[in-house]
Amino acid sequence: MRFDLVPVPPTVQSRPRDPRGYPVPAITPWQDEQPQFALTDYGRSADCARRRLCSVCGELMPKGPVWRVVGDSESAAIAAALAAGRPYRNMAPTLEGPGHRACMLYASMVCPYLARPNSRRGRSADGSSELTEHVVRGAARGGSGAVVGFADYEFGITPSQVLFRFLDVVEFLPHESADEHLAELRAELAVPLLPP
């Protein structure tokens, strides 16, 4: 599905856009007036973590669950834990922050890396360490992904990175192609927004 046909959450409507029309997430850095989609801005990410702001739209997330989009290996691990009736908690930190449910459903469909199994992470986005080496730049997303709701998140801010861990799965929406979430996104957008 073309990104411009995906319904846009109201909180994303006012985000700046790149020349192609893609909304620029709140944590994306800019260089020479161009968004650097494959990178994460340290200061913006730290601000979102501390203030409980959505990493996509930059707006406050209410108390309660937060969402993120995961790739193939984490999606498979969550599915296996849920199928076995076990709790899931990934102790490996990630550089990718949380967001609103609608924003993450939207991001899963609009971001080329998140939307399709054959998409690859940008090679220019290197900056991983031993804590985040599982985030391999240039690697394909893999056969499946998921939008996952978690009861909460925790974060750590180092001198060079903002790292996140997510606690207690409350919703698991797997996909091969994120277009599968179109009905879920439409239903989410039909629900009136509650104040944070």
Order of alpha helices (4+ residues) and beta strands (2+ residues): alpha-beta-beta-alpha-beta-alpha-alpha-alpha-beta-beta-alpha
